[in-house]
Amino acid sequence: MDIAIILTRKFDAEWTLAGDDYTGLTWLSDSPKPTKKALEALWPEVQAEIAAEAQAKIDAKASAVAKLQALGLTVEEVSVAFGLEA
């Protein structure tokens, strides 16, 4: 579990984290500090969001390449033009 990523994505609050363990979390906001159990429950959701974002980037790249290929460019030309790996 990556506490910093969970807090950054799911909480609009101020905090500091010494190390990467819950015991190093200092909550600076007036809102209640989330429990370790609450953060653990959010981790699969955050992982799914990260995976979906990565897949969206892959899909967008594939879509752009397909559109350029439809215009007559080869995979090599698209790769060279945009610094992409074929």
N, C-alpha and C positions, 0 to 999 in steps of 0.2 A: 504494500500500500504506500502511495506517495502522498503524504499529508499536505505538503505544500501545493501540489497540483489540485487536490480536492478543495482546499481552502480558497485558492485563487479562482477556481471555476464556480464554486457553489456558495461562497459567502462574500458579501460586500461588507467587509470588516477589516479592522487593523489588527495585526498579530505579528509575532516574531516566532521563529522556530530555530532553536539551537540543535543542530544535528538533524536527524530525520525520524525521531521517535516522538510519540505523543507527549512524553514527559518533558520534552524540550519546548513545548508549545506555550507561549505566553500570550494570553488574549488581552488586547488593548482596547477593544471596543466595549460599548455599553451593553450590547446585545449579549445574550447568554453564550458562553463558550460551549461549542459542541463536544459531546462526549466522544471517547475513542470508539465506542460501539456505533455511534451515529456516523462517524467518518468511515468506519469499516463498511457500513451498510451502503454508503454512497460510492465507494470505490468501484464496484462493478459498473455502475452507471457512468462514472467518469471514464473508465476504460472503454466502454462502448462508444461514448462520445468521441474520444480520441481516435478510435478505430474508424468510426464513420467519417470523421474529418479527413483522415488519411485516404480512405477509399474515395471520397469526393474529389480529392486532388488527383488521384489516379484516373478516375472517370473523366474529369475535366480535360486532362492531358490527352487521354485516348480520343475524346470527342474532337478536340482541336486538331489532332493528327489526322483523324478520319476526314474532317472537313477540308483540310489542306490537301489530302490525298485525292479527294473528290474534285479538287480544282486542278489535278494533274501532277502534283508534286509527288516524288517518290519518298519512301521512308527515309532514305539517306539525305535527301534534300531538306526535308522537314527537320531532321535531326541536326544537320549542320546549321541551318538557318536559325534555329532556336536553342541550340546547345543542349538538345535532348538526347538521351540514349535511345537507340532504336529498339 
